[in-house]
Amino acid sequence: MAIDFHWRLPTHGCHSSIRTHNYDRGDWSPADDHRIAPGLDANGEADGHAYIDHLAEIAKAAESVGFLGGLIPSFPNTDDPWVISPLLARETKAFRFMIAFQPGFGNPVQVARASASLQRATGGRSLFNIITGGGGPAQLWWGDSFSHDDRYGRTSEWLDVFRGVWNSDDFSYKGRFYQVEHGGLPAQLRAEEFPEMWFSGSSEAALQVAAKHADYYLSWLEPFAQLADKFAKVKERTAELGGEQKCAIRVDLVARKTEEEAWYEIRRGFENVSEATRDQWRARAGDSVGAARLAALRPSEASRWEDLIIAPNLWGGFNLLRGGPSIGIVGSYEQCAERLDDLIRLGADGFILAGTPHLEEAWRVGEEVLPLLGHNAQALLEAAE
Ligand SMILES: Cc1cc2nc3c(=O)[nH]c(=O)nc-3n(C[C@H](O)[C@H](O)[C@H](O)COP(=O)(O)O)c2cc1C
């Protein structure tokens, strides 16, 4: 079966290296010389570039090495994925754009119409990462004070309505959060391909909503046995509803010619972590079960980068070096490919990969790691003959 490989588009800014802490690509940090798509000149004046020019370079690089599409995250500190994706679609040929989105922040009928229009305009190149939010201050930033499970209830109803108006010209719905009477998109929009749904969240509520609505259940990387257990659970919930669940993993890589070079990057990055970042790392806010699962794996103190090695080629300190989840893959090109192969054997049908800086690492991972996939399995088969 074909495995879907997507790359991440860093709408939160990008570092020029995993060793540095500054978002020094684009205009997310104060002006500096020698930057790619600086946005501001050395005097702090706009220079005609916008950050989206840099995102377009990343999308083109990822497309050129064979990634199917790019995830566009959505946090209080990012650009808006709905605005970014159609602009980038005009810069690429077939690259798909995975819009991260919290249902409930937009009326489902209006979003269905916008989404169908986007499909129509881009030749069906958009898909979703359905997120339901991690609670805490970030949730309130959005003006959303719903409880964890109510958020999932709202997500589920939202997806019912979204699908309903796409599939019918006379759709009515009476839910707790949404009511529609005689709705339905116009025929030319309903004819558009329904966007693929990738779905994130680790709580029981998330697994249940994923079972009903997701094409791909999406997880951050966790230790392999723990991840296999979660995949088994969501597949079980989906089977109970008569479906079959595909699964996917979102993970950062540091891939280098040799394992030593890869760990050297991590060590240099770790040496540059400030005390303020460490304080943030120790603290935790919100009600995200997925984030709690990752936090439970980390030592309360990590004075050495080696303290965060949690399995061969797995390092649990990525969130010290950049925003996002903690566990990533570190190793030689061959080792990175082997770990991805392990994850495919474990049940992954798709990946969203990332590396810092996103532009150069898209080329590196696409050219050096992805071609080695399946190599190990083939070698084992040949050895067995
Ligand atoms: C792969 C992945 C990507 C995510 N991307 C985002 C994002 O872009 N914005 C966001 O606010 N939350 C994001 N989240 C967090 C989700 O909002 C998720 O709903 C949250 O972890 C709470 O769910 P839980 O309690 O069911 O684990 C992501 C989660 C995963 C697993």
Ligand as a Chemical Component Dictionary entry (heavy atoms), coordinates in Angstrom:
data_LIG
# 
_chem_comp.id                   LIG 
_chem_comp.type                 NON-POLYMER 
_chem_comp.pdbx_formal_charge   0 
_chem_comp.three_letter_code    LIG 
# 
loop_
_chem_comp_atom.comp_id 
_chem_comp_atom.atom_id 
_chem_comp_atom.alt_atom_id 
_chem_comp_atom.type_symbol 
_chem_comp_atom.charge 
_chem_comp_atom.model_Cartn_x 
_chem_comp_atom.model_Cartn_y 
_chem_comp_atom.model_Cartn_z 
_chem_comp_atom.pdbx_ordinal 
LIG C1  C1  C 0 -0.227 15.774 14.947 1  
LIG C2  C2  C 0 -0.915 16.811 15.769 2  
LIG C3  C3  C 0 -0.980 18.103 15.308 3  
LIG C4  C4  C 0 -1.613 19.096 16.067 4  
LIG N1  N1  N 0 -1.663 20.363 15.579 5  
LIG C5  C5  C 0 -2.270 21.319 16.297 6  
LIG C6  C6  C 0 -2.372 22.647 15.804 7  
LIG O1  O1  O 0 -1.932 22.982 14.690 8  
LIG N2  N2  N 0 -2.979 23.570 16.589 9  
LIG C7  C7  C 0 -3.499 23.248 17.821 10 
LIG O2  O2  O 0 -4.036 24.127 18.478 11 
LIG N3  N3  N 0 -3.437 22.006 18.304 12 
LIG C8  C8  C 0 -2.833 21.027 17.578 13 
LIG N4  N4  N 0 -2.777 19.755 18.062 14 
LIG C9  C9  C 0 -3.388 19.421 19.377 15 
LIG C10 C10 C 0 -4.847 19.060 19.163 16 
LIG O3  O3  O 0 -5.551 20.277 19.262 17 
LIG C11 C11 C 0 -5.463 18.052 20.134 18 
LIG O4  O4  O 0 -6.795 18.210 19.960 19 
LIG C12 C12 C 0 -5.041 18.254 21.565 20 
LIG O5  O5  O 0 -3.881 17.482 21.720 21 
LIG C13 C13 C 0 -6.064 17.812 22.629 22 
LIG O6  O6  O 0 -6.529 16.551 22.411 23 
LIG P1  P1  P 0 -6.491 15.323 23.419 24 
LIG O7  O7  O 0 -6.807 15.778 24.808 25 
LIG O8  O8  O 0 -7.566 14.433 22.858 26 
LIG O9  O9  O 0 -5.121 14.684 23.294 27 
LIG C14 C14 C 0 -2.173 18.764 17.318 28 
LIG C15 C15 C 0 -2.104 17.440 17.787 29 
LIG C16 C16 C 0 -1.488 16.470 17.028 30 
LIG C17 C17 C 0 -1.449 15.060 17.549 31 
# 
loop_
_chem_comp_bond.comp_id 
_chem_comp_bond.atom_id_1 
_chem_comp_bond.atom_id_2 
_chem_comp_bond.value_order 
_chem_comp_bond.pdbx_ordinal 
LIG C1  C2  SING 1  
LIG C2  C3  SING 2  
LIG C2  C16 DOUB 3  
LIG C3  C4  DOUB 4  
LIG C4  N1  SING 5  
LIG C4  C14 SING 6  
LIG N1  C5  DOUB 7  
LIG C5  C6  SING 8  
LIG C5  C8  SING 9  
LIG C6  O1  DOUB 10 
LIG C6  N2  SING 11 
LIG N2  C7  SING 12 
LIG C7  O2  DOUB 13 
LIG C7  N3  SING 14 
LIG N3  C8  DOUB 15 
LIG C8  N4  SING 16 
LIG N4  C9  SING 17 
LIG N4  C14 SING 18 
LIG C9  C10 SING 19 
LIG C10 O3  SING 20 
LIG C10 C11 SING 21 
LIG C11 O4  SING 22 
LIG C11 C12 SING 23 
LIG C12 O5  SING 24 
LIG C12 C13 SING 25 
LIG C13 O6  SING 26 
LIG O6  P1  SING 27 
LIG P1  O7  DOUB 28 
LIG P1  O8  SING 29 
LIG P1  O9  SING 30 
LIG C14 C15 DOUB 31 
LIG C15 C16 SING 32 
LIG C16 C17 SING 33 
# 
